[in-house]
């Protein structure tokens, strides 16, 4: 994709966006779903089953960055 002024848009993967934008402590369920490569519905279902770590603040369900990365790191260790 290219912008009107001629600059090329970065076609960054979700992980590239994550590494570039690491100052946030939490993600929304939709953002976590995008990072994991699953649908938003699947992410909400996983959160309700307790498979996806979430913190509820008011009406929002947020996925803590550290908890998600720890979960993914543990999944790789279990497979090895």
C-alpha positions as CSV (number, residue, x, y, z in Angstrom):
1,X,0.0,0.0,0.0
2,X,1.2,3.5,-0.7
3,X,0.0,6.8,0.8
4,X,-1.0,9.8,-1.3
5,X,2.3,11.6,-0.5
6,X,4.3,8.7,-2.0
7,X,5.4,7.1,1.3
8,X,5.0,3.3,1.5
9,X,2.8,1.9,4.3
10,X,4.5,-0.7,6.5
11,X,2.8,-4.0,6.2
12,X,3.9,-5.0,9.7
13,X,2.8,-8.3,11.2
14,X,1.1,-8.1,14.6
15,X,4.3,-9.2,16.3
16,X,6.3,-6.5,14.6
17,X,3.7,-4.0,15.9
18,X,4.0,-5.5,19.4
19,X,7.8,-5.2,19.5
20,X,7.7,-1.6,18.2
21,X,4.9,-0.6,20.6
22,X,6.0,-2.3,23.9
23,X,5.1,0.5,26.3
24,X,1.5,-0.8,26.8
25,X,0.9,-3.2,29.7
26,X,-2.4,-4.6,28.4
27,X,-4.2,-5.4,25.1
28,X,-7.8,-5.6,24.4
29,X,-9.3,-9.0,23.5
30,X,-9.4,-8.0,19.9
31,X,-5.7,-7.0,19.9
32,X,-4.7,-10.2,21.6
33,X,-6.7,-12.2,19.1
34,X,-4.9,-10.4,16.2
35,X,-1.6,-11.2,17.8
36,X,-2.5,-14.9,18.3
37,X,-4.0,-15.3,14.9
38,X,-7.4,-16.3,16.1
39,X,-10.8,-14.8,15.7
40,X,-12.1,-12.2,18.2
41,X,-15.0,-14.6,19.1
42,X,-12.5,-17.4,19.8
43,X,-10.5,-15.1,22.0
44,X,-13.5,-14.1,24.0
45,X,-14.5,-17.8,24.4
46,X,-10.9,-18.6,25.5
47,X,-11.1,-15.8,28.0
48,X,-14.4,-17.0,29.4
49,X,-13.0,-20.6,29.7
50,X,-9.9,-19.3,31.5
51,X,-7.5,-20.3,28.7
52,X,-6.6,-16.6,27.9
53,X,-5.5,-14.6,30.9
54,X,-7.6,-11.5,31.4
55,X,-8.2,-8.8,34.0
56,X,-11.6,-7.2,34.2
57,X,-11.6,-3.5,34.8
58,X,-15.1,-2.1,34.9
59,X,-16.7,-3.5,31.8
60,X,-13.5,-4.0,29.9
61,X,-11.6,-7.3,29.6
62,X,-7.9,-6.7,29.2
63,X,-5.1,-9.2,28.5
64,X,-2.0,-8.4,30.5
65,X,1.1,-8.4,28.2
66,X,3.3,-10.3,30.6
67,X,0.7,-13.0,31.3
68,X,0.1,-13.6,27.5
69,X,3.8,-13.7,26.8
70,X,4.4,-16.1,29.8
71,X,1.5,-18.3,28.5
72,X,3.0,-18.5,25.0
73,X,6.5,-19.1,26.4
74,X,5.1,-22.0,28.5
75,X,3.3,-23.5,25.5
76,X,6.6,-23.7,23.7
77,X,8.4,-25.3,26.7
78,X,5.6,-27.9,27.0
79,X,6.0,-28.9,23.4
80,X,9.7,-29.4,23.6
